[in-house]
Amino acid sequence: MKRFGIRLKEERIRLGLDQDGFGQLGGVKKNAQSNYENGVRKPDSDYLAGIAAAGADVLYVLTGNRTPVAKLSSEESALVEKYRASTPEHRSILDTVSAALAQLGVGKKADRA
């Protein structure tokens, strides 16, 4: 099984961030991020919560098993993967757009029936 640091780096790369940017998500500097990825140090729970909030799959980082996405259609799963692969800035835009679209859809189910 891959080491913790290798999986952490994979998640950082998947999210399209450099060590400095990813470290900032977890509240640490680039040097600490490098130490985590190289197995010199282990992060604390605040760091893990920060990167999880930004879309990192912390279960994967810790265990090597991806967080299961339950009962989603193939289209929904693809959308989730695209969201996870987006930068934090792009996720913010996607969040705003999806909230606006959902608001426009309020009451529409009754209209379609």
C-alpha positions in Angstrom: 0.0 0.0 0.0 1.2 3.5 -0.8 2.5 5.6 2.1 0.5 8.4 3.6 2.7 11.1 2.1 2.4 9.7 -1.4 -1.4 9.7 -1.1 -1.4 13.2 0.3 0.6 14.4 -2.6 -1.8 12.6 -5.0 -4.7 14.5 -3.5 -2.8 17.8 -3.7 -2.1 17.2 -7.4 -5.6 16.0 -8.1 -6.9 19.3 -6.7 -4.4 21.2 -8.9 -2.5 22.9 -6.1 1.1 23.4 -5.3 2.5 22.7 -1.8 2.1 26.3 -0.7 -1.5 26.5 -1.8 -2.5 23.1 -0.4 -0.7 23.8 2.9 -2.6 27.0 3.2 -5.9 25.0 3.1 -4.7 23.1 6.1 -3.3 26.1 7.9 0.4 25.3 7.4 3.3 26.6 5.4 4.9 25.0 2.4 7.7 23.6 4.5 5.3 21.7 6.7 3.4 20.5 3.6 6.6 19.1 2.2 7.4 17.4 5.5 4.0 15.7 5.5 4.4 14.5 1.9 8.0 13.2 2.6 6.9 11.4 5.8 9.0 13.6 8.1 6.0 14.7 10.0 2.3 13.8 10.4 -0.5 16.5 10.3 -3.0 17.2 13.0 -6.7 17.0 12.8 -7.1 20.7 12.1 -5.0 20.3 9.0 -7.0 17.3 7.8 -10.3 19.1 8.4 -9.0 22.0 6.3 -8.0 20.0 3.3 -11.2 17.9 3.6 -13.3 21.1 3.5 -11.5 22.0 0.2 -12.4 18.6 -1.4 -9.5 16.4 -0.5 -10.5 12.8 0.1 -9.1 12.4 3.6 -10.3 8.8 4.0 -8.1 8.0 1.0 -5.1 9.9 2.4 -5.4 8.1 5.7 -6.4 4.6 4.6 -5.8 4.2 0.9 -9.5 3.6 0.3 -11.5 6.2 -1.6 -14.6 7.7 0.1 -17.5 5.9 -1.4 -20.1 7.9 -3.3 -23.3 6.2 -2.5 -26.3 5.8 -4.8 -25.4 8.3 -7.4 -26.1 7.9 -11.1 -23.1 7.8 -13.5 -23.9 11.4 -14.4 -23.9 12.5 -10.8 -20.7 10.6 -10.0 -19.0 12.3 -13.0 -20.2 15.7 -11.7 -18.8 15.0 -8.3 -15.4 13.9 -9.7 -15.2 17.1 -11.9 -16.1 19.2 -8.8 -13.3 17.5 -6.8 -10.8 18.0 -9.5 -11.6 21.8 -9.7 -9.6 24.4 -8.0 -11.0 26.0 -4.8 -11.8 29.2 -6.8 -13.7 27.2 -9.4 -15.5 25.2 -6.7 -16.7 28.5 -5.3 -18.1 29.5 -8.7 -19.7 26.1 -9.1 -21.3 26.4 -5.6 -22.8 29.8 -6.5 -24.1 28.6 -9.9 -25.6 25.4 -8.5 -27.3 27.3 -5.6 -28.8 29.8 -8.1 -30.0 27.0 -10.4 -31.5 25.1 -7.4 -33.3 28.2 -6.3 -34.8 28.7 -9.8 -36.0 25.1 -9.7 -38.0 25.5 -6.5 -41.6 24.5 -7.2 -40.8 23.4 -10.7 -41.4 19.7 -9.9 -45.1 20.4 -9.3 -45.2 22.4 -12.6 -43.8 19.4 -14.6 -46.2 16.8 -13.1 
